[in-house]
């Protein structure tokens, strides 16, 4: 009968009990498709204060009877949700009211079941009404989430240029989006097709009408391109129709649209309420109005019906699509996803451990996004997964990883491990703990105290699996004061003993035509200077006393800069740069003539209007500024090209003769093949001959000018010390010369895997550990304040491993940094795949159990820092087999191929027989996780 009474007839206590009972009943029967309503937190709190006032008063007075008289807290006014919505009318086509974009459940609003909202609204009135639907986000019917923010999509209609914005559930199908699109633009359903237009770029034709928008990776606020298939005369638009046919959506005469119900799938998209109606117990005081939960995953319908799998097909062999320089991210993710402890944890109900209020975390969103991606990668099938939703979340909380630039996989791993820890930290309120002085206490006691203090503030699956502890000892060089601390670590960054030498490859060109272009690879000091490279090249190419080498960097097939400073550091030259050393005579008051090669693109003759492209390695000669003439330019060019004449070395007809003798133009002349032993013949031929090739330059008015044979004098533009001349190679000219000599230009250093025969004495991983743990003085920038001396001191520091984790991540520090440059160390490190024995490296020995680890994953970096590529080697433990994960390409590899000089981040797991004997840490492999109860 109470339910039928008006609000004015009910006491606050009666209202509270009735709403409580309605809430409990609604939670018990909640199902997909139910409607929930937003109500402003401000009004909800005023109502809680009103209905709980008697309980609070009686609790203070120590009695439990109801006070007579009027309540001290006034009854709330009408419900006012205006602070949740925009004042302006919504621009969204199918939603009457638009919520503010930054609302947070529990802070700004509460979600109420429909029966509760109807009762409160009937008692108090007000509004506006803000309904939202419950969607299924997991394998069971109880995995529900309220889609507070349905997808907001921007539709672009071409070719009309019209624009519209709609809201639609991410659980709706592509077919439903197709239908809404047709309705918005008032077009027949069979005359439009829609494209995933993320980032204003065409990605995928959305032709699978049964696929959910969530499975199609459609994101909040992204663009959808809508194309009209027919014009006004009913003619099919060729581009879109062809695309539809290629994708199997449209036959020649008809379009079949399938509008079956949506499949369930994983979801961590924007706009999901954090409500779990399966696990929450109702509080009689309603003091915690939030219903805590988060999305889960459907592993059965993740990739549609096109992927055929069998029961025996191995799991975990799904690649990640490269979104544009995201190989660093894909490599790191695959290593974490294939960590057995994480794979097990994130495929269970980890949501109860999410710390929604941690100010150091990401409101659980990073953990949810990672968990979603992990479940997709462990689903049946082999269809590659797009990590775009994860990258979107990552960029939101770590802007340094936004965009399409290449990044460091180790830096991403460090951020992910730390971020996941904070999102999953079981400690909701971190206590303040003051460190105690060691006071000569035993190391074991102090270490346990430091670890207990750490766990009191940091307790998560990441700590359970990846965190260890090392002992740090500082000694004052003046008074001998010793300071000992025990600090946690997530990974070990080991230094590499860099080789003192570096190999560099340079192309050497002569300006006198004495030899063909030569590729020289020389060894120089890694921290050397440009003069060291010049000296090594001079010895390699037998430089004469009257000659010098001019070093140049080539970009775009022309000289980018001359490297004339002998003190320039070689570390500024990158591995993927292209260098040329020009052998020129020592002259005073010289002009550099740079000949840039151009070849024809398309058809036409050399004098007609046509396109030209630069190619090859430019030639360079030095001449006296006072003697420069057209004949001299042509003579120097001919001199440099002569060694590259065809194999017969002679031409019998004038039409094929590149050398025309001024004294006898009517006769054919013999081309000169110049060698170092015939210098007199060389001088005679070159002084009598001129080159008949088509040469151009750009004058001071930026006008292309032909270098005519009739011109005898030549004015150097802008009184410059260099002149760029373009050789326009006709197809006939290219047949006369062996141009391949200057077409191929190798990089300074081309990465190749270290051959097995060079691994006789490689750098050992144990040697890197020794260097990491070696005692050494602090750098001057990192001085230590000695509490005894009361001054900053350059103390000596010694690290010791004290407590080892279940999973040991080892970072090999391949990248060195100077003030303006980065350089990669290509050192091959011989790391154990089996039986990494760390027993002797642990300062705290407990029992006789050895500390053994086995490699199961590693992130590789190939090439230079500027243009490198990341992959991952993963061992599937169930199969005991290694695989190479190269973005979306996965292939098996032999165990002997796992080791290479590209190894960058190593993942070791404590061996099974030692898993329960962890030094000072509980084995997470044997741990029975009880979520949310630690």
N, C-alpha and C positions, 0 to 999 in steps of 0.2 A: 504493500500500500504506500510505502514511503516514496517509491519511485514516481508515483502519480501525484504527489503533493507538490505545490508550488514552492519556489525557493524561499519566499517570505515566510513559509510555515515551517521550514527546516532550520534547525540550529546549526552552527558551524560544525559541531561534531557529527551530526547526521549527514551533512554534505560530504564531510571527509570520508566517512565509512561507505557511503553510497558510491562515490567516485573510486574508492579503493577496490570495492567489489566488482565494479564494471571493468576496471583496468585488468584485474586478475582474470576475469572471464574472457576478455578480449584477447589477452596474451595467450591464453590456453588454446584458443580457436583460430589464432592468426594464420593466414594463408596468403599465397601469392594473389595479387589483384585486390586485396583489401585496401580501403582508403584510410589514410591518416591525415591529420590536420595540424598545421603549424599554429602555435600560439606564442605570443611574445613572452619571453622570460620575465620581463618586468611585471606583466599582469599576473603570470603564473605564481611568481614569488609573493605578490601581494595576497593572492588567494590562499597560498600555503600559510602565510602568517595569520590570516584570518581564521582558517579552520583549525590551526594548531595552537591558538593562543591559550585555550583552556588547559591543554596538556602541559604547555610550558609553565603556566601560572601554578598549576597544581604540583608540578614537579618541584618548583622552587619552594613552595610552602610545605612540602613533605606530605601532602594529602592527595587523595585521589578522587575526591568528590567534585561534582560540577559546581562552579561558583554561580550564585544567583546574580541577577542584575545584568545590565548591558555589557557586552564585551568591550575591552579597551581598544582593540583594533577594529577599525571601521570596515564594513563590508565593501568589497571592491566595486568600482563603477563598471560600466559596460566594457566588454573586451575591446581593446584598441590595438589592432595589429599594424597600424599605419607606419610604425617605425621599422617594419620589416620590408616595406615595398618602396619603390620609387614613386615620387609624386606625379611625375609626368606620365602621360599615357604610354603604354608599352609599344615599342616598334615591332614586337614579335607578333607574327600574324595569327597564331592560334592560342595565345595566352592572354587573358584579360589583364592580369596583374603580374608585374615582374619583380622578383625578389632582389634585394640588394645582393651584390656578388660576393660579399665577404662575410656572410652570416656564419656563425659557429653554433652548433647545437650545444645546449647547456649554458652558453653565455648569452646568446641572443634569442633563442627560441627553444620550445619544447614540442615534441611530437605526441599527439594524443590519438588513441583509437577513435573510430567514428562514433561509437556509442557514448564515449566520454565527452567528445566535442559537442555532440548534439545536446547532451544534458547540460553542460556548462553554458552553451550558447542559448539554450532555452531559458535558463535561469537569469542570465545576465545580459543577453543580447550583445550587439556590437559586431565587429568584423574588421576588415573584410575576411571572408572565408578563403582559406588557402589549403586546398586539398592536394595530397600527393599519394601516389600509388606504391604499394609494396611489391618488390620484384624479388625473384629467386636468384640467389647468387652462388649457390653451391650444389652439392650432390643430394642433400636431403631437403625435405619440404620445410624444415625449420630454419634453413639458411636464408633469412629474409633481410632485405635492406629497403629503406625508404628512399626513393629517388627524389630528393629535395630539389635538385637541379637537373632536370632532363637536359639532354643534349641541345645546345643552341647552335644551329647551323645556318650559315650564310649561303643562300642560293644565288647563283649567277646564271642567268639565262642568255644563251648565245644562239643566234646572232642578234637578238633584239637588244641586248644590253640591260635588261631589267634585273632588279635585285630584290630579294626578300629574305626575311629572317624567320625561322620557325623553331619551335621547341618540339622534341620528340624523344621518347624513351630510348635508351641505348639497347633495350631488350626488344624493341620493335625490329621487324625484318627490313631488309633492303626493299622488298616489295611494298611494304607500307610506306617507306620513304618515297618510293617511286610514285605511289598513289597520291600522297600529300603534295608532292611537287607538281603533279598534274593539276591538282585542285587549286593550288596557289596561283599558278599562271594560267588557269582556265584553258588547259590544253588536253586533247584526247590522250588517253593513257598510252596508246600504241605509237604516239608521235614524239616521245621524248626518251632520252637515255641519260643516265646520270654517271658522273665520274667522281672518284676520290680526288679532290683538288687541293689537298693539303699543301700549304706553303705556296699557293698560287701556281702549282705545277700539276700537270696531269700525271696521276699515278696508276690507278686501276679503274677499268670500266666496271661499274657495280652492276653486274648482270646475274649474280646468283641471288635470286629473289627470296630464297629460304634462309639465307644467312642473316644473323643478327648484326646490327650495327656495331655491337661490341666485338663480335668475332671479326668484323671487317676493319677493326682498328680505327673507327671513326671517333674523333676527339672533340671535346668541348670547343666551341667557337671556331671550328675549322670551316673551310669553304667546300661547297659542293657545286660542281659545274653541271649545268643542265643544258643539253644540246637538243635542238629540234631536229627530228629525223626527216621531216618533209617540209618543202617550201609551200608557198601559196598555191602552186599548181599540182600539189600532191607528189612532187618528184622527191625521191629519197635523197637525203644529203649523203654524199658519197663517203666522207670521212668517218662519220659516226656509224653509218650502216655497215661499212666494212669492218670497223672495230667490233661491232656487235656480232657480225658473222664469224669473225675470227675467234671470239670468245664463246661462241656456241649459244648466244642468246637469241638470235633472230634468224629465221629462215628467209628465203627470198620474198615470199608473199605475205608472211604473217608474223606476228609477235605473240609469244605465249608467256604470260605472266603468272607465276605460281605464288599464291598468297597463303601458304600454309602457316600454322602457328610457329612462333619463334622457338628455337632450341635454347635450352639453358646453357650458360657458359660463364667462364670466369670473368669477374668484373672488379676493377678498382678504379673506375673512371670518376671524374669529378661529380659531385652532387649526391653522393650516397650518404644517407644518414647512418650514424653509428649506433644502430639499435639491434639487439638480439632478443627475440621474443621466446627463444627456446630455453635459455639458460638463466634468465633474470628472475630473481624472486622479488616480489613487490614489497616495498617498505610501507608500513602503516602510516608513517608520518609524511610520506612523499617528499622526504628531504632530499632525495636524489632522483630528480625527475628524468634524468637521462636513462635511456635503455641501451646498454652498451653492447655493441657488436660491430662487426666489419665484414667485408666481402670474403667469400671463399671461392672455390673453383669447381667447374664441371669438367672433368677430364675425359668424359666420354664423347662429347660433341665438339671438341675443341677445333678440329680441322675439317669439319664437314664430312661428306660421304665419299670424297674422291680418293682418299688415302686408304689403301687396302693393307691391313695388318693381320698378323696371325698371333695366336696366343704365345708362341715361342719367340716372337720377334723381340730383340733386346730393346729396353727403354734407355733413354738418355742420349740418343743419337740424333737429336734435332739441332739444326744450325740456326744461326741468327742472321737476318738480313743486314747488310751494310747500308746505313742510311746516309752515307757520305762521310768518310774518314772516321767511322765508328768502330774500326777493327780493334782499337785499344780497349773500348768498352766491351765488345763481344768476347775478347780474349779473357778479360778479368771476370766477366759474368760466368763464363763456362767453367772456370776454375772453381769459383765459389759454389755454383750450382751442383757441381760434381763432388763437392765435399760431403761424404756420406752423412755426417751429423746434421748438416744444414738441409740436405735433401730429405731426410726423415722428419726433421723438425717442421719445415715449412709445408710439408704435405699432410701434417696433422693439424689439429685445431690450435694454431699458435695465437689466434686473435685475442684470447683471454689474457695474454701477457703483454699486449700492446699498452704502452704508457702514453695515454692521450694527453696528459697534462704536463709532460716533461718540457720545460722551457728550452732545454738543450737539444731536444729531438725535433722531429718533423711532423708532429701531431699524428704519428703512426702511418703517414702516407708513404714514406720511403719503404717501410717494412711491408706494407700491403702491396705496393707496386713490385717489389722484389719477389714477394711470395707468389704473386700472380704470374710473373714471368717464369719463376722456377717450376710451377705446376705445369705450365704450358710446355716447358722443355722436357719434362718427365712424362708427358702424355704419350699414348701410343701413336705410332706413325713416324714419318720422316719429313713432313712438310715444314720448311723453314718458318720461323716465327719472326715477326717484325717487333723489335724492341722499342718502337716509337712511343708507346704509352709510358714505358719506364724512363726513357730519355727525357720525356716531357716533365715528369716529376723530378728527375735528377736536375735538370736545368733550372727548375723552379727554386730548389733549395741550394744548388751549387751553380751559380751563373757562370763560373769559369768553365764548365763543361757544356755550355750552350753553343749553338752554332755548329759549323761543320769543320772546325779546325782539328788537327791531330793533337792528341794529348798523351800523357804518360799513363800506362796501365797501372803502374804502382801507385801513382797519386790517386787514381780513381779507387783502387782497392783500399787505400788508407781511409778515404772519405766514406766508402761504403761500409767498411767494418765499424768505423766509429759511429756513423749515422744509424746503422742497424742496431748497434748496442744501445744507443740512447732511445730509439723508438721501442725497444723491447726490454728496457731496464725494469726489472721487477721492483726496484726501490722507487716508491712514489714520492716520498719526501726524504731527501738526502739529509742525514744528520750532520751537524758540525762536529768535527773531531779534531782535537788539538794534538799534534804530534808530541810524543814524549822524547826526552833525551835518552840516548842509549845507556849512559851511566855505567859503562863497562859490562852490561848484561851480555849473555851469550848470543851469538848471531842467530841461533835457531829461535830463541824467544823473541828477539826484535823482528826478525823476518815474519814470523807468524803474526805478530801484532800489526805490522804494516799491511800484511795481506788481509787480515780481518777488517782493518779499517777501510781498505779498498773495497772489499766485498760489501761492507755496510752501506756503501754509496753506489756501487756498481755491481749489479748482479743480473746477468743476461746470458742467453745462449752463446753470445759472442765471447763473453768472459769464460764460460764453461769450456769452450772449445779452443779458442785461439790465444788467450792471454797467459803469459808466463810472468816470471819475476826475475830480475837480476839485481845483484849486489853492486852498489857503486861506492867506491872508496876514494876519498880525497885526502891528500896529505899536504899540509902546509910546508913549503920549502924552507921557511925561516924558523918557525917554532916547533915544527913536527906535529902540530895538531892533526888528529885523524877524525874525519867525519864519514860515517857510514850510513847509507840509506838503502832501502830496498824498494825499488820502483817496478811497476808493471810494464810489460811490453806486449805489443800486438804482433810485431814481426821484427826480424833482425835485418838490418841493412849492413851488409858486409862490403868492405872496400876491396877493390881489385888492385893487385900490383900491376900497374900499367907498364907495358913494354916501353923501353926508353926510345925505341926507334919507330918510325912510321914510314910506310911505303907510299910513294906518290907517283902517279903515271902522268906524263906530259908528252905531247906531240912536239917534235923538233922539226922546224922548217928552215931551209936555207934560202937566202935571197940571191945567191949566185948560180943556182941551178946545178950545183955540184952533186947533189944526192937527192933521192926521193924523200918524201916525208917519213920520219922515223918515230916510232913510239918507244919512249924510254921510261922504264920504271926504276926508280932510285930509292935508296933508303936514306932518310934524314932524321935528325933528332926530333922527337915528338914535340918538344917545347922549343924547337929551333926557330930560326928566322929566315927571311927570304934569301939572304946571302948564302945560307947553307944549302938551299935547294939549287941556287945558281951554280955553286961550286960543284955539287954532285952531278948536275947535268953537264957542266963544262968538261968534266973528266969522262963522262959516258959518251959524249959525242966528239971528243978530240978537238976541242976548241983551239984555234990558232991564236997567236999573240996579237995579230992585227984584227981579230974579231971579238965580238961580245954577244951575250945573250940578252934579248929583250923579252921579259916574261909578261904574258898578257892573259887575262881572263876573258873567255869567249861566252857570250850569251846571244841567242837569236842569230847565230851565224855571223856575228861581227864582234869586233873588239869592244868589250864592255869597259874595261879599264886596264891600264898598264901598271904592272906591279914593279915600280922602279925604286921603291924605298927598300934598301937592303936590310933595314932593321924591322921590317914588318913581320909580325909573328905568324908562323905557319899555321897556328891554331885558328886563325881567321879564315883559312881556306877550308871549305867544307868538302866532304868526301864526294858529293855529287856535283861539284864544280867541274868545269872543263878548262884546262890550261894549255897554252901553246908557248913554246920558247922559240923566238925568231933569231936565227944566227945572222947577224948583220955586221958590216965593217965598222970600225971605229972612225967616225967622221965628226968634224966640227960644223956647226951651223947647218944642221940637217933638217930635212922634212921627211916625215914618215908617210909613205904611200900605202894605204890599205886597200886591197882589192877584194871586194865582196862578190861572191858568186851568186848569180841569179839564173834561174832556168824557166823555160816557158811552161805556162799552165794553160791547157787548151790548145786549139788549133790556130794557125795563122803563120805568116812569115815574120821575119825579125823586124821589119819596118812597119808592120801593121799594128793596129791597136789591139793589145792583148794583155793578159795578166802575167805577172812575173812573181816568183817566190824566191827568197834567199835560201841557200842551202850550203852545206859543207863548211870547211875551215877556211877563213879568209887568209889571203897571202899578204905579206908585208915586206916592203923594201925601204931602205933609207937612201936618200939622194941629197946632194948639196942644194941648198935653197937657191943659190945663185945660178945653177945650171939647169933648172927644171924646164923641160920642153915636152911637146907632145911626142916627138920621136924618142926622147929618153924614157918617158912613161911606158911607151909600147915596147921599147927594147928591154926594159927591166921585167915587164910582164912576160915577154917571150922567153927571157932567160930562165925565169922560175918555172915556166910550163914545159920547157924542153924535155926534162927527164920523164915527163908523163906522156910523151908522144906514143903513138901506136907501136906495136911490137916490131914492125918492119923498119921503123925509123926513117923511112923515106916516102915521098909522095911524088908521083910522076906528072901530075897535071896541075896546072895553076889553080884550078877550082878547089883543089884540096890541099893547097900549099899554105900553111900558116906563116911561113917566112917568105917575104918578097924582098929581093935584093934591089936597092935603089938604083944601082948602076945597070941592071939588066932585068927590067920588069917583064920583058916579053919571054924570058926563059924561065924554065923551072929551076928551082934551087934545091939543093940537098939539105934536108933538116939536120941540125947538129945534135947528136946525142953526146952530152958533155959529161966527161968523167974527171975525176981528180987528177989523172995522169996526163991529161991533154989540155993544160991551161992555155997554151998559145992558140990552139984551134978554137978554144972557147971564146977567147977575146976577139979573134978575127971574125968568127961567125956572128957574135952578138953585136959587134959594132957596125956590121954591114946590114943587119936585118931589122925589120920592124914587124910588129904583130898586126894582123889584119882582123882582129876580133872586135866586136862591137862593144865600145866602152862609153859609159856615161858618168856624169857627176852632177851634183846639185849646186848651183851657183848661189851667190849671196842673196838673190831674190827668190830662193826656194824653187827655182826652175830647173827642170831636167835638161841637161845640155849634152849633146853628142860630142865626143872627142874625135874631130874630123881628121882624116889623113892629111888634108890640105893645110891644117893649122900648123904653123911652125913655132910660134911663140905661145906661151901659156902664162896667164896671170893667176897666181895662187889666190883663191878666194879668201877674203878676210885676213890676209897676211898670217894665216894659221901655220902652226908647226906640223900639221898633219892634214891629209887629204883623203877622203873616202871616194873611191872609184868603183863603179859597178860593172862587172863583166857579165854581159848578157849572152849566155851560152845557148846557141841554136842547137837543134837536134843533130845537125851535121857536125858541128864543132865537137859535141860530146862523143861522137863516134870516132873522132880522130885521136882523142886523148883517153888515157886510163884514169878517169876522174875518181875512181873509187879510192885512190890514194888520199884524197882530201875529203872524202864524204863521211867516213867513219871517225868519230871523235870520242874516245873513251873517257870515262869519268876519272877523277883523281884517284879514287879508290872504289873498286867494284866489289861489293861483298860476295864472298863465296863461302860455303860451309868449310870448316877446317878439315882438311883431309886426315884420314885415320893415321897415316904414316907420320904426321907432324905432332901426334899426341904422345910421343915418347916421354916427354917431361913437361906435361901441362901444369898450369896452376891448379892446385888442389883446393877443394872446398874447405878442407881442414886448415890449409894455409890462410885462407881468407878469415876463418874463425879465429885463428891465432892473432892475426893482425887486428881484428875487431876487439879482442880481449886484452891486447897488449897495453901495458902501462905507458902513458905518454903525458906530457905537460899540456895544460889547457892553452888554447890559442889566446893571444893578448886581448882579443875582443870579448872573450868569455872568462874573464877573471873571476876568482872566487873570494867572497868576503870571509876572511878568517875570524871567527868569533874570539879567538885568543889574542891575535895581533890587533884586532879592530881595524884592519886595513884590507884592501883588495890584494890578493896574492895569485901568482900564476902557479896554482897547485898542480900536482901530478894526479892523474885520474886513472883508476883501474876498474874495469868491469868484470864481473863474474856471473855466469849463469847460475841461478839458484833454484828456480822452480820452472819446469818445462811444461808446455801445454800439450793437449792431445794432438792438435794440428799445428805444426811449426811452419810458419811462412818465412822464407828467406829471400830477401831482395838483394840482388847483385848490383852494386852501384856502378853501372856502365856509363852513366852520363856525368861528365865533368863540366863545371861551369866557371867561366871567367867573367870579367866585368861586362863584356858585350857579346860573348859567344858561348856556345854549347858544343861539346865534343863527345863522341861516343867511343868507349873502349871496346875493341873487338877481341879482347882476350878470351881465349878458350878456357873454361873452368871445368875441371874434371870432377863432377859431382856424383856421388853414389846414387844408383837407382834403388838398390837394396842395401839394407844393413848400414845405414848411417848411424855410426856409434858415437854418441855424445856423452858417454859415461864419464870420461876423463875431463870433460869440459864443465861439469856441474860441480860447483863448490860444496854444495850440501849433499853429501852422500848418505843415503838411507838404505841400509841393507845391502845385499850383494847383487840385486837385480840390475842388469845392464839396461841402458837407455838407448833403445834401438828404434830407428824410424825407416819408413819406406816411402819413396816418391810415388805420388799418384797423379800429380798435375803440375804443369808449368806454363807460364806465359812467355812467349818468345818475341823478340824484336829483331827484325831483319832490316838491313840497309842503314841509311844515315838517319839522323834526327829529323831532318827536313822532309824526307820522302820515305820514311820507314813504313814497315807493315808489321802488324801483330797477328800472331796465331796462338793457339793453345794445343798442347799435347795432353791428352787425358787418358788415364787408365780406367776402364770400366771394371770395377772390382768383381762384379758378378761373372764377367767373362774372362777376367784376367788377361785383357788384351788392350793394347795401346791404339789410340786414334788421334789423327790430326784434325783439329777444328779450325778451319780457315773460313771465317764468317759462315756462310750457308753451305760451304763445301766440307764434307766429312769423309775421311778415308782412313782405312787401317794402315798402321805403320809397324815396322819391326822395332823391337825394344832397342836394338843397337843404334837406331836412327833417332832416338830421343835426345841424345846428347849432341849439342852443337854450340858454336860460339854465339848463337842468338839467344841462348837461355837467359832469362831476365828475372823472373820471379818464380821460385820453387815452392811447391806445396808438399810437405812431408806429413805423414800420419804415423802415430805411434803403432808399432807392430802389435798384432793381436795378443801375442803371448806376454807383451809388456803393458798392455792397455790398462790392466788393473793395478799396476805397480808404479803409477805416476809419482814422481818425486814431489811430495807435498801438495798434490792436487787430485781431486776425485776424478775418476775416469768418467767422462761423459758418454763413452760407449756403453758402459754398464749402468748408466744413470736412468732411473725411472722418472721421467719428467712429470711433475705435477704442476700444471700451469697455474700461475697466479697464487700459489700457496707458499712460496718461499719467503 
